[in-house]
């Protein structure tokens, strides 16, 4: 009785040459000089992101196919090499050490317009919007966001309100559940504006419609097995 031969994976480090969220794929340039690696949107979504910016530093596992190398799992994504300057002037007083001490807050994108360069998100379990600037996204390795996409934010109080100082993949906030509240429990404040506000109306054709789905890009229904975790933050704005 013959069995299938397991695919051999290799670990590859490199930088994103380009990635097109509409086409659903892009390529990684291997830092070791080997052939480029095809990166499919499904693999990126499995990591918790719906986009990745050009120049982002990525470590992944890849396989060899008749058409070349193809990514099967992302291990890490780091933003492009950059100076330590703040991405926007409103964040100039937020030092790197202070930023790292801020809590990661689970949020969902209300809307984001890449052409305009900004958008807004809502923190789970809290009222009010958080401003998202395109330069902060790029600084954190994202190229774009879509309505309903789950993200983890570090938030500061800017001159005009709450501003996202850092944007990370949704899974980074998954362990932020407050003490005494089980993951998956129902929210206690029915009037809040949280990730669930996106609701089924934000789901596209063929995307997951499971109750409580927290898939950050609303992946295909057959691929999505994640459920929403109740991760209400302790605070929204850090002064």
LINNORLIN-V168807 format. One record per pair of residues at least 24 apart in sequence whose ideal C-beta (glycine too) atoms are under 10 Angstrom apart, sorted by the first residue. I is the first residue (numbers start at 1). J is the second residue. Records with the same first field share a line. If there is no record, write none. Layout:
BEGIN
I->J + J
END
This chain:
BEGIN
7->62 + 63 + 64 + 65 + 70 + 72
8->62 + 63 + 64
9->60 + 61 + 62 + 63 + 64 + 71 + 72 + 73
10->34 + 37 + 60 + 61 + 62 + 63 + 64 + 69
11->59 + 60 + 61 + 62 + 73 + 75
12->36 + 37 + 58 + 59 + 60 + 61 + 62 + 69 + 71 + 75
13->57 + 58 + 59 + 60 + 75 + 76
14->39 + 56 + 57 + 58 + 59 + 60 + 62
15->54 + 55 + 56 + 57 + 58 + 78 + 80 + 81
16->52 + 53 + 54 + 55 + 56 + 57 + 58 + 77 + 80 + 141 + 143
17->54 + 55
18->52 + 53 + 54 + 55 + 143
19->44 + 49 + 51 + 52 + 53 + 54 + 56 + 58 + 143 + 144
20->51 + 143
21->50 + 51 + 52 + 114 + 143 + 144 + 145 + 146 + 217
22->144
25->70 + 71
26->51 + 52 + 54 + 71 + 143
27->68 + 69 + 71
28->52 + 56 + 57 + 58 + 59 + 60 + 62 + 69 + 71 + 74
29->55 + 58
30->62 + 69
31->57 + 58 + 59
34->62 + 69
35->62 + 64 + 68 + 69
36->68 + 69
37->61 + 62 + 63 + 68 + 69 + 70 + 71 + 72
38->62 + 65 + 67 + 68 + 69 + 70 + 71
39->70 + 71 + 74
40->70 + 71 + 72
41->217 + 219
42->71 + 72 + 217 + 219 + 220 + 223
43->70 + 71 + 72 + 73 + 74
44->71 + 74 + 77 + 169 + 217
45->74 + 149 + 169 + 215 + 216 + 217 + 218 + 219 + 220 + 223 + 224
46->72 + 73 + 74 + 215 + 216 + 217 + 219 + 223
47->71 + 73 + 74 + 75 + 76 + 77 + 169 + 171 + 216
48->74 + 77 + 149 + 150 + 151 + 152 + 168 + 169 + 170 + 171 + 172 + 173 + 174 + 215 + 216 + 217 + 226
49->74 + 77 + 140 + 141 + 142 + 143 + 145 + 149 + 151 + 167 + 168 + 169 + 170 + 171 + 216 + 217
50->109 + 142 + 143 + 144 + 145 + 146 + 148 + 149 + 150 + 151 + 169 + 170 + 215 + 216 + 217 + 218 + 219
51->114 + 137 + 141 + 142 + 143 + 144 + 145 + 146 + 149 + 217
52->77 + 79 + 141 + 142 + 143 + 144
53->77 + 79 + 80 + 137 + 138 + 139 + 140 + 141 + 142 + 143 + 144
54->80 + 138 + 143
55->79 + 80 + 81 + 82 + 138 + 141
56->80 + 81 + 138 + 140 + 141 + 142 + 143
57->81 + 141
58->141
74->169
77->140 + 141 + 142 + 168 + 169
78->140 + 141
79->137 + 138 + 139 + 140 + 141 + 142 + 166
80->138 + 139 + 141
82->138 + 139
85->139
86->135 + 136 + 139 + 165
87->133 + 134 + 135 + 136 + 137 + 138 + 139 + 140 + 165 + 166
88->118 + 131 + 133 + 134 + 135 + 136 + 139 + 158 + 163 + 165
89->158 + 159
90->131 + 133 + 136 + 156 + 157 + 158 + 159 + 160 + 163 + 165
91->133 + 135 + 136 + 139 + 156 + 158 + 163 + 164 + 165 + 166
93->156 + 158
94->154 + 156 + 158 + 163 + 165 + 166 + 238
98->154 + 156 + 165 + 238
99->154 + 156 + 165 + 166 + 238
100->154 + 166
101->154 + 238
102->153 + 154 + 155 + 156 + 165 + 166 + 235 + 237 + 238
103->152 + 153 + 154 + 155 + 173 + 176 + 233 + 234 + 235 + 236 + 238
104->151 + 152 + 153 + 154 + 155 + 166 + 168 + 172 + 173 + 174 + 175 + 176 + 231 + 233
105->130 + 151 + 152 + 153 + 154 + 155 + 162 + 164 + 173 + 176 + 231 + 232 + 233 + 234 + 235 + 236 + 237 + 238
106->150 + 151 + 152 + 153 + 170 + 171 + 172 + 173 + 174 + 176 + 177 + 194 + 195 + 214 + 228 + 229 + 230 + 231 + 232 + 233
107->132 + 149 + 150 + 151 + 152 + 153 + 155 + 164 + 167 + 170 + 173 + 194 + 195 + 233 + 236
108->145 + 147 + 148 + 149 + 150 + 151 + 170 + 193 + 194 + 195 + 196 + 197 + 198 + 199 + 202 + 214 + 216
109->145 + 146 + 147 + 148 + 149 + 150 + 151 + 167 + 195 + 198 + 202 + 216
110->145 + 147 + 148 + 193 + 197 + 198 + 202
111->145 + 146 + 147 + 148 + 202
112->137 + 142 + 144 + 145 + 146 + 147 + 149
113->144 + 145
114->143 + 144 + 145
119->144 + 145 + 146 + 147 + 164
120->161 + 162 + 164
121->145 + 147 + 149 + 150 + 151 + 153 + 155 + 162 + 164 + 167 + 195
122->192 + 193 + 194 + 195 + 196 + 197 + 198 + 236
123->153 + 155 + 162 + 164 + 173 + 192 + 193 + 194 + 195 + 232 + 233 + 235 + 236 + 237
124->150 + 173 + 176 + 187 + 192 + 193 + 194 + 195 + 196 + 197 + 214 + 228 + 229 + 230 + 231 + 232 + 233 + 236
125->178 + 187 + 188 + 189 + 192 + 193 + 194 + 195 + 196 + 230 + 231 + 232 + 233 + 234 + 236
126->155 + 162 + 189 + 192 + 193 + 194 + 232 + 233 + 235 + 236 + 237
127->189 + 191 + 192 + 193 + 194 + 236
128->161 + 162 + 192 + 193 + 236 + 237
129->161 + 162 + 193
130->155 + 156 + 158 + 161 + 162 + 163 + 164 + 165 + 167 + 236 + 237
131->155 + 158 + 160 + 161 + 162 + 163 + 164
132->163 + 164 + 167
133->158 + 163 + 164 + 165 + 167
136->163 + 164 + 165 + 166 + 167
137->164 + 167
138->167
139->165 + 166 + 167
140->164 + 165 + 166 + 167 + 168 + 169
141->167 + 168 + 169
142->167 + 168 + 169
145->216 + 217
146->202 + 204 + 216 + 217 + 218
147->198 + 201 + 202 + 203 + 204 + 218
148->195 + 197 + 198 + 199 + 200 + 201 + 202 + 203 + 204 + 207 + 215 + 216 + 217 + 218
149->195 + 198 + 202 + 215 + 216 + 217 + 218
150->174 + 195 + 198 + 213 + 214 + 215 + 216 + 217 + 218 + 226 + 228
151->195 + 216
152->176 + 216 + 231 + 233
153->233 + 236
154->238
155->233 + 235 + 236 + 237 + 238
156->237 + 238 + 239
157->236 + 237 + 238 + 239
158->237
161->237
162->236 + 237 + 238
163->237
165->238
169->216
170->195 + 214 + 215 + 216 + 217 + 226 + 229 + 231
171->214 + 216 + 226 + 229
173->229 + 231 + 233
174->214 + 226 + 229 + 231
175->229 + 231
176->229 + 230 + 231 + 232 + 233 + 234
177->229 + 230 + 231 + 232 + 233
178->230 + 231 + 232 + 233 + 234
179->234
181->229 + 230 + 231 + 232
182->229 + 230
183->227 + 228 + 229 + 230 + 231
184->212 + 214 + 227 + 228 + 229 + 230 + 231
185->229 + 230 + 232
186->212 + 230
187->228 + 230 + 232
188->230 + 232
189->232
192->232
194->228 + 230 + 231 + 232
195->228 + 231
196->228
END
